[in-house]
Amino acid sequence: MRELLTRIRALLRRSAPKAAASTVINKARPLRFGQWTLDTASRELIDDQGKPAAIRVSGYALLLAFVKHPFEPMSREVQSLALQREYVAYVRIIDVHLRQIRWILGTQPDGNACI
């Protein structure tokens, strides 16, 4: 059933009008948080010295959701929607992506984790 839903969503996404995609590109802007910049146009995470960090697609999608909604708690279902994939709520793959993001971001100057 999950695979069927995933395939249907992929077909719907591919059949969406191209004008909507250009609107999203026009709204792309860099988002700053702490010592990091999330460039939504190039889909890169850049540190304060201008060096891009190696972040994967799923990590980028989760980080973008966190940056767009700061200080808001996010359930696993919301995180799953941010990944634009069908995950069952108890699957630990979201935790793996979060751990990778935390490892890349490191700690803040006060010693606390960014996420």
C-alpha positions in Angstrom: 0.0 0.0 0.0 2.9 2.4 0.8 4.5 1.7 -2.5 1.2 2.4 -4.4 0.8 5.7 -2.5 4.3 6.7 -3.3 3.9 5.9 -7.0 0.6 7.9 -7.2 2.3 10.9 -5.5 5.2 10.7 -7.9 2.8 10.6 -10.9 0.9 13.6 -9.5 4.1 15.5 -8.9 5.4 14.9 -12.4 2.1 15.9 -14.0 2.0 19.2 -12.0 2.2 22.3 -14.2 5.7 23.7 -14.7 4.6 27.3 -13.8 4.3 26.2 -10.2 8.0 25.2 -10.2 9.1 28.5 -11.6 7.2 30.3 -8.8 9.1 28.3 -6.2 12.4 29.1 -7.8 11.6 32.9 -7.7 10.9 32.7 -4.0 14.3 31.0 -3.3 16.4 33.0 -0.9 19.1 32.3 1.6 18.0 31.5 5.1 20.4 32.4 7.9 20.5 30.7 11.3 23.3 30.8 13.8 26.6 30.6 11.8 25.0 28.8 8.9 23.2 29.8 5.7 20.8 27.5 4.0 20.8 28.6 0.3 17.4 27.5 -1.1 18.4 28.4 -4.7 21.4 26.1 -4.8 20.1 23.7 -2.0 23.4 24.1 -0.1 24.3 24.5 3.5 27.1 27.0 3.9 29.1 27.8 7.0 30.1 31.3 8.2 33.4 31.0 6.2 31.6 30.4 2.9 32.4 26.6 2.7 29.5 24.3 1.7 28.8 21.4 4.0 28.0 18.0 2.6 24.3 17.5 3.4 22.1 14.9 1.8 18.7 15.5 0.2 16.6 14.2 3.1 18.8 16.1 5.6 18.3 19.3 3.5 14.5 18.8 3.4 14.3 18.3 7.2 16.6 21.3 7.9 14.6 23.5 5.6 11.4 22.6 7.5 13.2 23.4 10.8 14.5 26.7 9.6 11.1 27.7 8.1 9.4 26.9 11.4 11.8 27.8 14.2 11.0 26.9 17.8 7.9 24.8 16.8 7.7 21.2 17.8 7.4 18.8 14.9 5.9 15.4 15.1 7.2 12.5 13.1 4.2 12.8 10.7 5.1 16.5 10.0 8.8 15.5 9.6 7.7 12.7 7.2 5.7 15.3 5.2 8.8 17.6 5.1 10.7 14.7 3.6 8.0 14.3 1.0 8.1 10.5 1.5 5.8 8.0 3.0 7.3 6.9 6.3 5.6 5.0 9.0 5.7 7.0 12.3 7.7 4.4 14.2 10.4 4.0 11.5 13.7 5.2 12.9 15.0 6.6 9.6 14.0 10.1 10.6 16.2 9.8 13.6 19.1 8.9 11.4 18.6 12.0 9.3 18.3 14.1 12.4 21.5 12.6 13.8 23.3 13.5 10.5 22.1 17.1 10.6 23.2 17.4 14.3 26.6 16.0 13.4 27.0 18.5 10.5 25.8 21.6 12.5 27.8 20.7 15.6 27.1 22.8 18.7 26.3 26.5 19.2 28.9 28.8 20.8 27.2 28.3 24.2 27.6 24.5 23.9 24.0 23.6 23.1 23.0 21.6 20.1 21.4 23.5 17.2 18.5 21.1 17.0 
